[in-house]
């Protein structure tokens, strides 16, 4: 509006200027001397009127031409601000190479065009390189949607419902659906986003156990000494504290775990389980790092372990999905876990992030492995989640594990190189390396703090662990440093007395 008025004003000024000049030029030769009595006939007056009109039209034309050059319209290709109060125009998203498909063997490629409209809020498209189940999507569907409506949605998009569950932790009803029509996960999420009855959708992401397998070697168990566990165990051993281990299958019959497993939950559906729920080296080792109590010493040898199988063996490692991990978190929260150990890593996951947030708000301490993707890797999750204590690994000389992830989200470090832990098969043992076992060590130390002071919040546990840790250098490599269990447990006892009283 302002520009239009200014254009008109400028055009008028130019027109008037030209008009006056035109009239003056005519009067130099055609105007009579100044005489109050008009000449008879008025022929000169008529000629002057004609010249005024011609000068005015010419002035308007020249003024409009100047204004159009000074203030080009949108048709000339220059950007223009949207009217006040109007939303900005929607900008297409340029997909990275691969169309946002998952990386690794068996991961889907989208096959979509390079430019695709943004899906509506709650519909999360997979970022480039993120691993996910190539033919599955997770749908967030309100309870008000009926079975017939769900069947109609499935028919329209050529999908089969695999399983569904309402999670108490988040209050959401999530469905795991299989794509039968041969389309991509990326295209399916965009298509489902047009269904008004569906609240959200995302890939069923894949997470990997954060353990590196090295040749077995002879070495003494050094972790208890580096963590100052003998001194800490004089004050607390984890008694009456429940620690959930979301992992692969745990050998509850192992002599070092006798009596440690309080309850078990199989979050992975049997039909989708190539390992058939058999005990696995990773899950057994992580449970042992926390609760071993006979031939090797766990960080909290008197805790109760809630064993959650959400991962299945894949070669020497293991693989778990968004849906199964959330099922494990939900079950652990409902069964009284005070600490949840997550020795796995994967992509950023909105639904998993929401579940972690709710668990933290319920007072559950969440601990995860930083990941073994190396110093150039982007942050991995759940360790990089703001509600989670991220743990990196060190060796027997407190040197950082070379394969560990880096980042400012790292909270603390713990022994994670050549660590002796139980293995499936009665009296078997193994040496393991990675941020997985480092995270398990810290989960046990967190249980010691909670036994010492059950009123500690997740924020309290994080502050105590970081404040009492031994600095090892840059924070983006090892966080606050190596955990000191004795100093941490001692601080936990004094915390309640030192805390200021809250005003009512």
C-alpha positions as CSV (number, residue, x, y, z in Angstrom):
1,X,0.0,0.0,0.0
2,X,2.8,2.4,0.9
3,X,4.6,1.7,-2.3
4,X,1.4,2.3,-4.4
5,X,0.8,5.7,-2.8
6,X,4.4,6.8,-3.2
7,X,4.3,5.8,-6.9
8,X,1.2,7.9,-7.5
9,X,2.6,10.8,-5.7
10,X,5.8,10.7,-7.7
11,X,3.9,10.4,-10.9
12,X,1.8,13.5,-10.1
13,X,4.9,15.5,-9.1
14,X,6.6,14.6,-12.4
15,X,3.4,15.3,-14.3
16,X,2.9,18.7,-12.7
17,X,6.5,19.7,-13.4
18,X,6.3,18.8,-17.0
19,X,2.8,20.4,-17.3
20,X,4.1,23.8,-15.9
21,X,7.2,23.6,-18.2
22,X,5.0,22.9,-21.2
23,X,2.7,25.8,-20.4
24,X,5.6,28.2,-20.0
25,X,7.1,27.1,-23.2
26,X,3.8,27.7,-25.1
27,X,3.4,31.1,-23.5
28,X,6.8,32.4,-24.7
29,X,5.4,32.5,-28.3
30,X,1.6,32.2,-28.1
31,X,0.5,34.0,-25.0
32,X,-0.7,37.6,-25.3
33,X,0.5,40.4,-23.0
34,X,-0.9,40.4,-19.5
35,X,-4.3,41.9,-20.0
36,X,-7.3,41.4,-17.8
37,X,-9.6,41.6,-20.8
38,X,-9.6,38.3,-22.7
39,X,-9.2,38.5,-26.4
40,X,-12.3,38.0,-28.5
41,X,-13.0,34.5,-29.8
42,X,-10.8,32.6,-27.2
43,X,-8.8,30.8,-29.8
44,X,-5.5,31.3,-27.9
45,X,-7.2,30.1,-24.7
46,X,-8.4,26.9,-26.4
47,X,-4.9,26.2,-27.7
48,X,-3.5,26.6,-24.1
49,X,-6.0,24.1,-22.8
50,X,-5.0,21.6,-25.4
51,X,-1.3,22.0,-24.5
52,X,-2.1,21.6,-20.8
53,X,-3.9,18.3,-21.5
54,X,-1.1,17.0,-23.7
55,X,1.5,18.0,-21.1
56,X,-0.4,16.3,-18.3
57,X,-0.8,13.1,-20.2
58,X,2.9,13.1,-21.1
59,X,3.9,13.8,-17.5
60,X,1.8,10.9,-16.2
61,X,3.3,8.5,-18.7
62,X,6.9,9.6,-17.8
63,X,6.1,9.5,-14.1
64,X,4.6,6.0,-14.4
65,X,7.7,4.8,-16.3
66,X,10.0,6.2,-13.6
67,X,8.0,4.7,-10.8
68,X,7.9,1.3,-12.5
69,X,11.7,1.3,-12.7
70,X,12.2,2.4,-9.1
71,X,9.6,0.0,-7.7
72,X,9.3,-3.1,-9.9
73,X,6.3,-5.3,-9.3
74,X,6.6,-9.0,-8.4
75,X,6.1,-9.9,-12.0
76,X,9.6,-8.6,-12.6
77,X,11.0,-11.4,-10.6
78,X,12.0,-9.6,-7.4
79,X,10.9,-11.0,-4.0
80,X,8.1,-9.2,-2.2
81,X,7.1,-9.5,1.5
82,X,3.8,-11.3,2.1
83,X,0.9,-9.2,3.4
84,X,0.8,-8.7,7.1
85,X,-0.8,-11.6,9.0
86,X,-0.4,-14.0,6.1
87,X,1.7,-17.2,6.6
88,X,4.9,-17.4,4.5
89,X,4.7,-19.6,1.4
90,X,5.5,-23.3,1.9
91,X,9.0,-24.2,0.7
92,X,9.7,-27.7,-0.7
93,X,12.3,-29.8,1.0
94,X,15.3,-30.8,-1.0
95,X,16.1,-34.4,-0.2
96,X,19.7,-35.5,0.4
97,X,21.1,-38.2,-2.0
98,X,19.2,-41.5,-1.5
99,X,15.9,-39.8,-0.8
100,X,16.2,-40.1,3.0
101,X,16.3,-43.9,2.9
102,X,17.9,-46.0,5.6
103,X,21.5,-47.1,5.3
104,X,23.0,-50.5,5.6
105,X,21.9,-53.9,4.3
106,X,18.2,-54.4,3.9
107,X,17.4,-50.7,4.3
108,X,14.9,-49.1,2.0
109,X,15.4,-46.4,-0.6
110,X,12.6,-44.1,-1.2
111,X,12.7,-43.6,-4.9
112,X,10.9,-40.2,-4.6
113,X,11.7,-37.1,-6.5
114,X,14.4,-34.7,-5.3
115,X,11.8,-32.1,-4.2
116,X,8.9,-33.3,-2.0
117,X,6.4,-31.3,0.0
118,X,6.8,-31.3,3.8
119,X,4.6,-33.8,5.7
120,X,2.4,-32.3,8.3
121,X,3.4,-32.1,12.0
122,X,3.9,-35.5,13.7
123,X,4.8,-37.3,10.4
124,X,8.6,-37.8,10.6
125,X,10.4,-38.6,7.4
126,X,13.7,-40.6,7.7
127,X,16.9,-38.6,7.4
128,X,19.6,-39.7,5.0
129,X,21.5,-42.7,6.3
130,X,19.2,-43.5,9.2
131,X,18.7,-47.3,9.5
132,X,15.1,-48.6,9.6
133,X,13.0,-51.6,8.7
134,X,12.5,-51.2,5.0
135,X,8.9,-52.3,4.8
136,X,7.4,-51.1,8.1
137,X,5.9,-47.8,9.5
138,X,4.8,-46.9,12.9
139,X,1.4,-45.1,13.1
140,X,0.1,-42.9,15.9
141,X,-3.7,-43.4,15.9
142,X,-6.1,-41.9,18.5
143,X,-8.2,-44.4,20.4
144,X,-11.4,-42.9,18.9
145,X,-10.5,-44.4,15.5
146,X,-12.6,-47.6,15.0
147,X,-11.5,-50.9,13.6
148,X,-13.5,-50.3,10.4
149,X,-11.7,-47.0,9.9
150,X,-8.4,-48.6,10.5
151,X,-9.2,-51.4,8.0
152,X,-10.2,-48.7,5.4
153,X,-6.9,-46.9,5.9
154,X,-4.9,-50.2,5.5
155,X,-6.8,-51.0,2.3
156,X,-6.2,-47.6,0.8
157,X,-2.5,-47.8,1.4
158,X,-1.9,-51.6,0.9
159,X,-0.7,-52.2,4.4
160,X,-1.1,-55.0,7.0
161,X,-1.3,-54.4,10.7
162,X,1.4,-56.3,12.5
163,X,0.8,-55.3,16.1
164,X,-0.5,-52.4,18.2
165,X,-0.2,-51.3,21.8
166,X,-1.3,-48.4,24.0
167,X,1.7,-47.2,26.0
168,X,1.0,-46.0,29.6
169,X,4.2,-44.1,29.6
170,X,3.2,-41.7,26.8
171,X,-0.6,-42.4,26.5
172,X,-0.2,-43.1,22.8
173,X,-1.7,-45.9,20.8
174,X,1.0,-47.0,18.3
175,X,0.6,-49.5,15.5
176,X,3.3,-51.3,13.6
177,X,2.2,-51.8,10.0
178,X,3.9,-53.7,7.1
179,X,3.9,-52.2,3.6
180,X,2.6,-54.8,1.1
181,X,2.4,-52.8,-2.1
182,X,6.1,-52.5,-2.7
183,X,6.3,-48.8,-2.0
184,X,8.9,-47.0,0.2
185,X,8.7,-46.0,3.8
186,X,9.3,-42.4,2.7
187,X,6.4,-42.4,0.3
188,X,4.1,-44.2,2.7
189,X,4.6,-41.6,5.4
190,X,3.8,-38.8,3.0
191,X,0.7,-40.7,1.8
192,X,-0.5,-41.4,5.4
193,X,0.0,-37.8,6.3
194,X,-3.1,-37.0,4.2
195,X,-5.3,-39.3,6.4
196,X,-7.0,-36.9,8.9
197,X,-7.6,-39.8,11.4
198,X,-3.9,-40.6,11.8
199,X,-2.0,-38.3,14.3
200,X,1.5,-39.2,13.2
201,X,3.8,-41.7,11.5
202,X,7.5,-42.5,11.3
203,X,9.9,-45.3,10.3
204,X,10.5,-48.3,12.6
205,X,14.1,-47.3,13.2
206,X,16.9,-49.8,13.9
207,X,19.3,-49.6,16.8
208,X,22.5,-51.6,17.2
209,X,24.1,-52.9,20.4
210,X,27.2,-50.7,21.1
211,X,29.8,-53.5,21.5
212,X,32.9,-54.2,19.6
213,X,34.2,-57.8,19.5
214,X,37.9,-58.3,19.9
215,X,39.9,-61.5,20.3
216,X,39.8,-62.9,23.8
217,X,42.8,-62.1,25.9
218,X,44.1,-62.9,29.3
219,X,43.8,-59.9,31.7
220,X,42.7,-59.3,35.3
221,X,39.4,-57.5,36.0
222,X,40.5,-53.9,36.3
223,X,37.2,-52.0,36.3
224,X,36.4,-52.2,40.0
225,X,39.8,-50.6,40.9
226,X,39.4,-47.8,38.4
227,X,35.9,-47.0,39.6
228,X,36.8,-47.3,43.4
229,X,34.1,-50.0,43.8
230,X,35.6,-51.8,46.9
231,X,35.3,-48.5,48.9
232,X,31.9,-47.7,47.5
233,X,30.5,-51.1,48.3
234,X,31.2,-50.5,52.0
235,X,28.4,-47.8,51.7
236,X,26.0,-49.3,49.2
237,X,25.7,-52.4,46.9
238,X,22.4,-51.6,45.1
239,X,20.1,-53.4,47.4
240,X,16.4,-52.9,46.9
241,X,17.0,-51.0,43.6
242,X,15.6,-52.2,40.3
243,X,17.7,-51.7,37.2
244,X,16.1,-52.5,33.8
245,X,18.5,-53.8,31.1
246,X,17.0,-53.3,27.6
247,X,19.1,-55.5,25.5
248,X,19.4,-58.9,23.9
249,X,18.6,-62.2,25.7
250,X,20.2,-62.6,29.2
251,X,21.3,-66.0,30.6
252,X,19.6,-65.9,33.9
253,X,21.1,-69.3,34.8
254,X,24.7,-68.0,34.8
255,X,26.3,-68.6,38.1
256,X,27.4,-64.9,38.4
257,X,23.8,-63.8,37.9
258,X,22.1,-66.3,40.2
259,X,19.3,-64.5,42.0
260,X,19.9,-61.2,40.1
261,X,17.1,-61.4,37.6
262,X,13.9,-60.3,39.3
263,X,11.6,-60.3,36.3
264,X,11.9,-60.8,32.5
265,X,10.0,-59.3,29.6
266,X,10.2,-60.3,25.9
267,X,9.4,-57.2,23.9
268,X,10.4,-58.8,20.6
269,X,7.5,-60.7,19.0
270,X,8.4,-64.4,18.6
271,X,7.5,-64.5,14.9
272,X,10.0,-61.7,14.2
273,X,12.7,-63.2,16.3
274,X,15.4,-65.1,14.4
275,X,17.2,-65.7,17.7
276,X,14.1,-67.2,19.3
277,X,14.9,-65.4,22.6
278,X,18.0,-67.4,23.3
279,X,20.5,-65.9,25.7
280,X,23.0,-63.6,23.9
281,X,26.5,-62.5,24.7
282,X,25.7,-58.8,24.8
283,X,22.7,-58.9,27.1
284,X,24.4,-61.4,29.4
285,X,27.5,-59.3,29.5
286,X,25.7,-56.0,30.3
287,X,23.7,-57.6,33.1
288,X,26.9,-59.1,34.5
289,X,28.7,-55.7,34.4
290,X,26.0,-54.3,36.6
291,X,25.0,-57.2,38.8
292,X,27.7,-60.0,38.7
293,X,28.2,-61.3,42.2
294,X,30.4,-64.4,42.3
295,X,33.5,-64.8,40.1
296,X,33.5,-61.2,38.8
297,X,32.3,-58.1,40.5
298,X,29.6,-56.0,39.1
299,X,29.2,-52.3,40.0
300,X,26.0,-53.0,42.0
301,X,26.1,-56.7,43.0
302,X,22.9,-56.6,45.0
303,X,20.5,-54.9,42.5
304,X,17.5,-56.5,41.1
305,X,17.6,-56.8,37.3
306,X,14.6,-56.3,35.1
307,X,15.6,-58.2,32.0
308,X,14.0,-56.8,28.8
309,X,14.7,-58.5,25.5
310,X,14.2,-56.0,22.7
311,X,17.2,-57.0,20.5
312,X,17.8,-60.0,18.3
313,X,21.2,-61.4,17.2
314,X,22.5,-60.3,13.9
315,X,25.8,-62.0,13.2
316,X,28.0,-61.1,16.3
317,X,25.9,-58.1,17.3
318,X,22.2,-57.4,17.7
319,X,19.5,-55.3,16.3
320,X,16.3,-53.8,17.8
321,X,13.5,-51.6,16.6
322,X,11.7,-48.4,17.8
323,X,8.6,-50.4,18.6
324,X,10.3,-53.0,20.7
325,X,12.4,-50.6,22.6
326,X,9.4,-48.4,23.5
327,X,7.6,-51.6,24.6
328,X,10.6,-52.4,26.9
329,X,10.7,-48.8,28.3
330,X,7.0,-48.9,29.0
331,X,7.2,-52.3,30.8
332,X,10.2,-51.2,32.8
333,X,8.5,-48.0,34.0
334,X,5.4,-49.9,35.0
335,X,7.4,-52.5,36.9
336,X,9.3,-50.1,39.2
337,X,12.7,-49.5,37.4
338,X,14.7,-46.7,39.0
339,X,17.5,-47.0,36.4
340,X,17.3,-48.1,32.8
341,X,20.4,-49.2,31.0
342,X,20.4,-48.7,27.2
343,X,23.7,-50.1,25.7
344,X,22.7,-49.4,22.1
345,X,22.8,-46.6,19.6
346,X,20.9,-45.4,16.6
347,X,19.3,-42.4,14.9
348,X,17.2,-39.6,16.4
349,X,13.7,-41.0,17.0
350,X,10.8,-38.8,17.9
351,X,8.6,-41.5,19.5
352,X,11.5,-42.9,21.5
353,X,12.4,-39.4,22.6
354,X,8.9,-38.8,23.9
355,X,9.0,-42.1,25.9
356,X,12.4,-41.1,27.4
357,X,11.0,-37.7,28.4
358,X,8.1,-39.3,30.2
359,X,10.3,-41.8,31.9
360,X,12.6,-39.1,33.2
361,X,9.7,-37.1,34.5
362,X,8.7,-40.2,36.5
363,X,12.1,-40.1,38.2
364,X,13.8,-42.9,36.2
365,X,17.5,-42.5,35.6
366,X,18.3,-43.1,31.9
367,X,21.8,-44.2,30.9
368,X,23.0,-45.0,27.4
369,X,26.2,-45.9,25.5
370,X,27.6,-43.0,23.5
371,X,28.2,-45.3,20.6
372,X,31.2,-46.9,18.8
373,X,31.0,-45.1,15.4
374,X,34.2,-43.1,16.0
375,X,35.1,-39.5,16.4
376,X,33.7,-38.3,13.1
377,X,30.2,-39.7,13.7
378,X,27.3,-37.4,14.4
379,X,25.6,-37.8,17.9
380,X,23.8,-41.1,18.3
381,X,20.7,-41.8,20.3
382,X,19.4,-42.4,22.9
383,X,22.7,-41.1,24.4
384,X,22.3,-37.7,22.8
385,X,18.8,-37.2,24.2
386,X,18.7,-34.4,26.8
387,X,17.1,-36.8,29.4
388,X,19.8,-39.4,29.1
389,X,23.3,-39.7,30.7
390,X,25.7,-40.5,27.9
391,X,28.7,-42.6,28.7
392,X,31.9,-43.1,26.8
393,X,34.6,-45.8,27.4
394,X,38.2,-45.8,28.7
395,X,40.9,-48.5,29.1
396,X,42.8,-49.7,32.1
397,X,45.1,-46.6,31.9
398,X,42.1,-44.2,31.7
399,X,42.8,-43.5,28.0
400,X,39.7,-42.8,25.8
401,X,38.5,-45.7,23.7
402,X,39.5,-44.8,20.1
403,X,36.3,-46.1,18.6
404,X,34.0,-44.0,20.8
405,X,31.7,-41.2,19.6
406,X,32.6,-37.7,20.6
407,X,30.4,-34.7,21.4
408,X,29.3,-32.2,24.0
409,X,26.5,-34.4,25.1
410,X,28.9,-36.9,26.7
411,X,28.4,-36.8,30.4
412,X,31.0,-39.2,31.9
413,X,33.4,-42.1,31.1
414,X,33.8,-45.6,32.6
415,X,35.9,-48.6,31.9
416,X,35.0,-50.1,28.5
417,X,38.1,-51.7,26.9
418,X,38.8,-55.4,27.5
419,X,36.3,-55.8,30.4
420,X,35.7,-59.2,31.8
421,X,32.0,-60.1,32.0
422,X,29.8,-63.2,32.0
423,X,28.9,-65.0,28.8
424,X,26.0,-67.4,28.1
425,X,26.5,-71.0,29.1
426,X,26.8,-71.5,32.8
427,X,30.3,-70.7,33.8
428,X,31.5,-68.9,30.6
429,X,33.1,-65.5,30.5
430,X,34.2,-63.0,27.8
431,X,36.2,-59.9,27.3
432,X,34.1,-57.1,25.8
433,X,35.0,-53.7,24.5
434,X,32.8,-50.7,23.7
435,X,30.7,-47.9,25.2
436,X,28.0,-50.6,25.9
437,X,29.8,-52.0,28.9
438,X,30.9,-48.5,30.1
439,X,27.2,-47.5,30.2
440,X,26.4,-50.6,32.2
441,X,29.1,-49.8,34.7
442,X,27.5,-46.3,35.2
443,X,24.0,-47.8,35.5
444,X,25.3,-49.8,38.5
445,X,26.9,-46.8,40.1
446,X,23.6,-44.9,39.7
447,X,21.9,-47.8,41.6
448,X,24.4,-47.3,44.4
449,X,23.5,-43.6,44.6
450,X,19.7,-44.4,44.8
451,X,20.2,-47.0,47.5
452,X,22.2,-44.5,49.5
453,X,19.5,-41.7,48.9
454,X,16.2,-42.9,47.4
455,X,15.0,-39.3,47.0
456,X,17.6,-38.5,44.3
457,X,16.1,-37.3,41.0
458,X,17.6,-38.0,37.6
459,X,19.1,-34.5,37.6
460,X,20.6,-35.1,41.1
461,X,22.3,-38.4,39.8
462,X,23.7,-36.6,36.8
463,X,25.1,-33.7,38.9
464,X,26.7,-36.1,41.4
465,X,28.3,-38.3,38.8
466,X,29.7,-35.3,36.9
467,X,30.8,-33.3,39.9
468,X,32.8,-36.2,41.5
469,X,34.3,-37.6,38.2
470,X,38.0,-37.4,37.5
471,X,38.7,-35.1,34.6
472,X,40.4,-36.8,31.6
473,X,40.6,-33.8,29.2
474,X,38.3,-32.1,26.7
475,X,34.6,-32.5,27.6
476,X,33.6,-33.4,24.1
477,X,35.7,-36.5,24.4
478,X,35.1,-37.8,27.9
479,X,32.6,-35.5,29.5
480,X,33.3,-34.6,33.1
481,X,35.7,-37.6,33.2
482,X,36.0,-41.0,34.8
483,X,33.3,-41.9,37.3
484,X,34.4,-42.3,40.9
485,X,31.9,-44.5,42.6
486,X,33.1,-43.9,46.1
487,X,33.1,-40.1,45.8
488,X,29.7,-40.2,44.2
489,X,28.1,-42.5,46.8
490,X,29.6,-40.3,49.6
491,X,28.1,-37.2,48.0
492,X,24.7,-38.9,47.6
493,X,24.4,-39.3,51.4
494,X,25.1,-35.6,52.1
495,X,22.9,-34.3,49.4
496,X,19.5,-34.4,51.3
497,X,21.0,-32.6,54.3
498,X,22.6,-29.9,52.1
499,X,19.6,-29.3,49.9
500,X,17.6,-26.2,50.7
501,X,14.0,-26.6,51.9
502,X,11.4,-25.8,49.3
503,X,9.0,-23.0,50.1
504,X,5.4,-23.9,50.3
